[in-house]
Amino acid sequence: MNNGQTKSSTSNPKPRTSNLMQGVVVKSAMKDTVTVVVSRYVKHPKYKKYQQKSKKYLVHNPGNTVQVGDTVEIRQTRPISKNKHFVISSRISSPASSLEPNA
């Protein structure tokens, strides 16, 4: 009945979805690491008012490619150090690119 095949080998496994978040770089004083603030809106359970909650994450930045003020997308990865579990997946915008030099 089994014919030497397992059920997992015949079905296609789902691709692993990672935790993606958007945030703003607030600190880049460390080598290959930046601090990103991710903000979200949550509803207070008792008062039903929406509040903005924010959390800081240490994010791996190979080659120091982003600067303070850049909006980035980060994704969860394997632990890189004690507190660093995220890596920059893409830079969404930067304040320097939105300014145009006047001729």
GIHUBEL-V455597 format. One record per helix or strand. SS is the DSSP state (A for helix, B for strand). FROM is the first residue (numbers start at 1). TO is the last residue. Records with the same first field share a line. If there is no record, write none. Layout:
SS = FROM-TO / FROM-TO
//
This chain:
A = 7-10 / 95-98
B = 20-30 / 33-43 / 50-60 / 71-76 / 84-93
//
